[in-house]
């Protein structure tokens, strides 16, 4: 399948040349390794960035005008890795290009629920497989944890807690999508801008209620100090903590206290890798397979729309001093 990349920044190409990055995180790198795909064109608002990317991956076509390249190259698959505010325009351009069979978008899908719903509807109408790179869905360790939770290893989920940086929509939707993937649907949210961040996408503190009955909390941190992404899932039989951005998953289980007779406590079981190293390669492989089999991608446009609705409900709640909001609905 002929692939085209829009956006030649770190996630588009640059992570492949970062000596600290393990595995395949850049889209261009993934297309170069996936047996089902060949990267034939790259586009970026900076023509210099597009040319560097093209030369790095031996791609024959590049430019600063993605719509022109889409028309000329007629790709089967398009990756959209451009800045968040451009996603709607560029994903729609890809969906409207004759011959496009699959789109892999970076998160968030769009900046408004209406634009995201527009994208999902267009993909459905044109029978294009739409996937979104909420990368932890493609990590083997996280998939295994989901299976364990569904098999009852943690028992009844009581609480879900987390820490994050860099915007309720930009990175917060990563957390919301993972919470949905592991625990279940979010029924309601409350939010506050306790950091006092300005701009269209502040990093907000959040309380959540899950449809399964669990309660959640997500706390905002200042990204100028460091980056952090953690999740702590506490059930009736044990606990799983995703630490170091999900590179490791720590498990504990309920046992008799070694310190006090008649008390139960949580005892460590050790930790296992989250297996984040090749998430983007797995996403490309999954999308290519779904195009061939007409299956739904592991992270679909509908999944990304729901994560965005949670983030937007959180924004709305914070503007209303913490009034509870229903994602996709109202108060």
Secondary structure, 3 states (H helix, E strand, C coil): CEEEEECCCCCCCHHHHCCCCCCCCCHHHHHHHCCCCEEEEEECCCHHHHHHHHHHCCCCEEECCHHHHHHHHCCCEEEECCCHHHHHHHHHHHHCCCCCCEEEECCCCCCCHHHHHHHHHHHHHCCCEEEECCHHHHCHHHHHHHHHHHCCCCCCEEEEEEEECCHHHHHHHHHHHHHHHHCCCEEEEEEECCCCCCCCCCCCEEEEEECCCCEEEEEECCCCCCCCEEEEEEECCEEEEEEHHHCEEEEEEEEECCCCCCCEEEEEEEEEECCCCCHHHHHHHHHHHHHHHCCCCCCEHHHHHHHHHHHHHHHHHHHCCCCCECCCCCC
